[in-house]
Structures are given as C-alpha cells and as structure tokens.
Amino acid sequence: MLDESKRALRRDMRARRETLAREDVRARSAAACARLLARPELATVRIAGRGVAGYVAVHGEIDPAAALAGVLARGARVALPRVSAVAPRLRFHLVAPGTVLRAGGFGIPEPASDAPDVELADLALLIIPGVAFDAAGGRLGFGGGYYDGVINAARAAGAIAIGLAYDFQIVDECPAGPGDVGVDAVVTDVRDFPGTR
C-alpha cells in the first residue's frame, strides 16, 4: 500500500512538472531561489567559507542555479552531488562557475570523479530536491534513497536540509516509511514551511 501510494504520487508530480512551459519553470525557479536566499540560514555570516550543496535540475524540476550563484557571491563554496557505487552512495564535490559536468549513471549531470570532495562536516546547508514535500518537512524522493542516506549524517555534522519545490509539490502528508528522511524546512515559489524535523 505504501509503495503504491509513493508510485502514484511520483507519477502525478512528474507529469505536472513536465507540463510546465520553460518560461514558467524559469519564473517559478527565480521566485523560489529569491525566497531561499532571503532565509536566515543563507545569511553571509552563516555560510561564508562553508559549503552549500545543491543539485542540477532535470525533468522540469525547480532549478536552484540562481540560489547557488547567490550563495557563491556570499562567499560560500558550492558543491554538487555525484552518485557512487560504494557508501556513501551520494557524495558532494566542489564546483566553480563554468565547471564541466558529465552525465552520471542516471543521466543527471554531475561533477567529474576527480573534482574535490566536500565532507558532510564542511557543509552548512543542503538544498534538497524531491518529488513531494509536506508542511512538516516530510519528503518523498525519487526512490533510490540517495538523499535519505546523507541528510541525517549532514545534520549530525551541523548542516541544515532545505527542500526546494514548486508549490504544487506540497501535499497534506508525504507517504513515508521508516527509512525515509525529511528536511528541516521547505521553500517553494510561493511560500516557505519551517518543517518540524
């Protein structure tokens, strides 16, 4: 029952994202990034010299690129994820403007394997993608458990996890099992939720 609920929500949200026009994706992404950059967790004093992990938007996801450029301008170091065959299965690597990314195992652009690693302890913040979120910080991911495997470890090292999504991706309650890890807050193109995780 839980697996079917997750599959149905994944199908619905992916279909909704993929129907958005490019101009709509750009406008909504800009609004969400502006809201994210206005949060106190991204104040220069908190992130200067620290790492902020983001992601590369694919399949109509809300694009965090403007937020990543904003944190870079505030003195943060930007990291992007790379999927690994060994634990931890999701690793973060430093990138600079103009860094060439290559398609990884899932076709998602990622840094080269020789890009400098960023330890979770060096991250101040993780910007987390997802299929759906709820107001309490519940998150439905894409089904691989990659972010579920790093969020709590990053939290234990002092990082904050913030989900970034379209407002239509906010649901009453995300279907979640014992291995599903939520975020500390969620930011959309319309509003933010502090989360309760």
VMD Tcl script that draws the C-alpha trace (Angstrom):
set ca {
  {0.00 0.00 0.00}
  {2.80 2.46 0.94}
  {4.78 1.60 -2.19}
  {1.74 2.10 -4.40}
  {1.00 5.47 -2.76}
  {4.57 6.55 -3.45}
  {4.45 5.35 -7.07}
  {1.17 7.15 -7.72}
  {2.44 10.42 -6.22}
  {5.68 10.16 -8.19}
  {3.74 9.65 -11.45}
  {1.41 12.57 -10.72}
  {4.13 15.03 -9.73}
  {6.42 14.13 -12.62}
  {3.53 14.61 -15.06}
  {2.73 18.01 -13.52}
  {6.36 19.15 -13.70}
  {6.75 18.03 -17.29}
  {3.72 20.05 -18.45}
  {5.25 23.34 -17.32}
  {6.42 25.70 -20.06}
  {10.10 26.71 -19.93}
  {9.16 30.31 -19.13}
  {7.03 29.10 -16.22}
  {9.88 26.93 -14.89}
  {12.24 29.92 -15.11}
  {9.82 32.30 -13.36}
  {8.91 29.84 -10.60}
  {12.55 28.87 -10.11}
  {13.55 32.54 -9.80}
  {10.82 33.12 -7.20}
  {11.81 30.06 -5.18}
  {15.50 30.97 -5.29}
  {14.76 34.53 -4.12}
  {12.74 33.13 -1.19}
  {15.53 30.69 -0.37}
  {18.23 33.38 -0.45}
  {16.13 35.51 1.92}
  {16.16 32.82 4.63}
  {18.39 33.45 7.66}
  {20.18 30.12 7.13}
  {21.73 31.63 3.99}
  {22.98 34.84 5.59}
  {26.57 35.62 4.61}
  {27.78 35.29 8.19}
  {26.49 31.69 8.36}
  {27.73 30.39 5.02}
  {30.91 32.34 4.15}
  {33.74 29.87 3.76}
  {31.39 26.90 4.22}
  {29.91 24.52 1.69}
  {26.38 24.68 0.32}
  {25.25 21.57 -1.55}
  {22.79 21.95 -4.37}
  {21.67 19.87 -7.34}
  {21.25 20.13 -11.10}
  {17.60 20.38 -12.13}
  {16.33 17.74 -14.56}
  {12.91 16.70 -15.90}
  {11.29 20.05 -15.17}
  {12.45 20.29 -11.53}
  {12.64 23.69 -9.91}
  {16.11 25.00 -10.73}
  {18.36 26.07 -7.81}
  {21.03 27.62 -10.10}
  {20.22 31.23 -9.10}
  {20.37 30.33 -5.40}
  {23.71 28.59 -5.90}
  {25.07 31.68 -7.71}
  {23.76 33.78 -4.82}
  {25.49 31.74 -2.12}
  {28.71 31.75 -4.15}
  {28.52 35.57 -4.19}
  {28.12 35.46 -0.39}
  {31.40 33.60 -0.02}
  {30.13 30.02 0.23}
  {31.67 27.12 -1.66}
  {29.18 25.31 -3.93}
  {29.05 21.53 -4.12}
  {27.03 19.24 -6.36}
  {26.19 15.57 -5.82}
  {27.78 12.61 -7.54}
  {26.39 9.09 -7.29}
  {28.86 6.46 -6.12}
  {28.70 2.68 -6.25}
  {30.09 2.45 -2.71}
  {28.95 4.03 0.55}
  {28.21 6.79 0.93}
  {26.28 6.44 -2.30}
  {25.84 10.21 -2.65}
  {28.97 12.34 -2.41}
  {29.42 16.05 -2.86}
  {32.15 17.73 -4.94}
  {33.17 21.37 -5.23}
  {32.28 23.15 -8.44}
  {33.07 26.61 -9.75}
  {31.23 28.66 -12.37}
  {31.85 27.04 -15.74}
  {32.73 23.61 -14.33}
  {32.02 20.98 -16.96}
  {29.55 18.38 -15.70}
  {29.14 14.90 -17.17}
  {26.07 12.68 -17.29}
  {26.17 10.21 -14.41}
  {24.62 6.77 -14.09}
  {21.08 8.18 -14.14}
  {21.78 10.69 -16.89}
  {21.95 13.53 -14.35}
  {24.84 15.97 -14.87}
  {27.41 15.63 -12.09}
  {30.99 16.68 -11.31}
  {33.89 14.57 -12.52}
  {35.19 11.91 -10.15}
  {38.39 13.89 -9.60}
  {36.58 17.08 -8.52}
  {37.48 17.99 -4.91}
  {35.37 16.15 -2.32}
  {33.41 18.05 0.30}
  {32.96 16.31 3.63}
  {29.48 16.49 5.17}
  {31.05 18.26 8.18}
  {32.06 21.12 5.85}
  {28.50 21.73 4.63}
  {26.37 24.44 6.20}
  {23.32 23.65 4.09}
  {21.92 21.10 1.67}
  {19.37 22.19 -0.92}
  {17.35 19.04 -1.46}
  {15.22 18.10 -4.48}
  {12.17 15.91 -4.10}
  {9.02 14.64 -5.71}
  {6.77 15.98 -2.95}
  {7.03 17.55 0.49}
  {4.63 18.29 3.32}
  {4.48 21.22 5.75}
  {6.15 19.19 8.50}
  {9.23 18.58 6.33}
  {8.22 15.13 5.11}
  {9.85 14.32 1.78}
  {9.14 11.84 -0.98}
  {12.26 11.32 -3.04}
  {12.81 9.61 -6.34}
  {13.07 6.13 -4.87}
  {16.81 5.47 -4.68}
  {17.37 6.54 -1.07}
  {20.45 8.59 -2.00}
  {19.48 11.71 -0.05}
  {17.95 9.63 2.75}
  {21.44 8.21 3.23}
  {23.14 11.58 3.78}
  {20.65 14.01 5.34}
  {20.93 12.73 8.92}
  {24.72 12.43 8.72}
  {24.94 16.02 7.43}
  {22.57 17.17 10.20}
  {24.71 15.44 12.82}
  {27.65 17.47 11.49}
  {25.66 20.72 11.83}
  {24.12 21.18 8.36}
  {20.54 22.17 7.63}
  {18.50 20.43 4.91}
  {16.04 22.61 2.97}
  {13.74 21.17 0.33}
  {13.17 23.24 -2.82}
  {9.97 22.66 -4.79}
  {7.08 24.07 -6.74}
  {4.16 24.96 -4.54}
  {2.03 22.25 -6.18}
  {4.50 19.69 -4.82}
  {3.30 20.40 -1.27}
  {0.89 17.67 -0.18}
  {-1.07 17.14 3.03}
  {1.19 14.28 4.08}
  {4.04 12.56 2.25}
  {3.83 8.78 2.28}
  {6.84 7.69 4.30}
  {8.36 4.51 5.63}
  {10.97 4.06 8.36}
  {13.91 4.75 6.02}
  {12.51 8.00 4.61}
  {14.24 11.10 5.95}
  {12.58 14.53 5.97}
  {14.03 18.03 5.69}
  {14.30 20.89 8.18}
  {12.36 23.35 6.02}
  {10.76 23.60 2.59}
  {10.85 26.59 0.24}
  {8.57 26.90 -2.78}
  {7.93 29.55 -5.39}
  {5.06 30.86 -3.22}
  {5.83 30.20 0.47}
  {8.11 28.51 2.99}
  {7.48 25.94 5.68}
  {9.75 25.72 8.70}
  {9.32 21.95 8.99}
  {9.37 20.10 12.29}
  {12.13 17.55 11.68}
}
mol new
graphics top color blue
foreach p $ca { graphics top sphere $p radius 0.5 }
foreach p [lrange $ca 0 end-1] q [lrange $ca 1 end] { graphics top cylinder $p $q radius 0.2 }
display resetview
